[in-house]
């Protein structure tokens, strides 16, 4: 009797909980410039697009020799789309965009977007 | 590369796990022992010093975890832990809510324990303390749903996480009071306590394992590939440790506990010592389970 009621309880709970949809974590879905892309014109802004709201708190643009200035204001409100204006035109070379954000679940998210600027004459 | 802030988060979580486990486990054993020995109320005060220590460690762990989160986000050395922007970011997130709730509830539990420890034999105080402790346990289990993988999932998954946490705390936290009971109780008392514990464990541990599997399935979007990722590998290590605990628990229930009754005094002493040693081994493995769980929920994440 005891084992029977325990088994019934366990099976009921299993069925109830398996009915839920699966988890979906916040992630970067696209950016401009794109990761591993080669562009021919200096971008006027950097843009990051996430699949859900993220609090973006750090964006740094690093060239091969030094860090570049970006007009980034950390966001304490979650947003899915971010546009960060660049304060000056970029020179030819390889660049890394380092970003740090917080997903809705409180987890730290970070990534690097690499791109190359090769101006055409 | 694991940073010092990540290690601090793991340490903070382990300290908090120890606090919630000792609270749930000790209270449960006191309630079981009350039935065995015929006391009018739970004899929580005999574990007063032990619980005072573990609850203080839990509060320290909660503070360490909060500031380690701030430092990890700031990425600017130790000073980053006190950066105003990142403090605000963490404070306004689920981590901030959970940390505040945990610190308040651990403090309430601490006051309840100290009062029942100091005011010996006061039935009213002991009853109020027990209610305060049950309220704290419920709130502490709820705090796990405020951040992490389950924070964005439905209420039923959150409820399942609360069941998993409470059952884990019940099992891991019961080991120290049971170890102590082997030293203190008379033969028939120890036998009845272990028998009652074993009967409760068959239900609670089943729920714990079932909830654990379902949570892993949902969070990792289960596949064979998921088991080969660091998240899956650490899950398998945890599973292996839990299996070892289950084997020990089965040995207690089927072999060691039955030997506690029916024999003479020498048989009882020998069986009691064997049981005590075995619970000691269980405690060591349980400690590893808590550390692995902390790593599992802090340093690795399912890739999808």
Interface residues (C-beta under 8 A of the other chain):
Chain A: X6 X10 X13 X14 X16 X17 X18 X19 X20 X21 X22 X23 X24 X25 X55 X57 X58 X74 X76 X100 X102 X104 X105 X106 X107 X108
Chain B: X69 X72 X73 X75 X85 X86 X88 X89 X92 X93 X94 X95 X146 X147 X148 X149 X150 X151 X152 X153 X154 X156 X157 X160 X202 X203 X206 X207 X210 X214 X218 X219 X221 X301 X302 X304
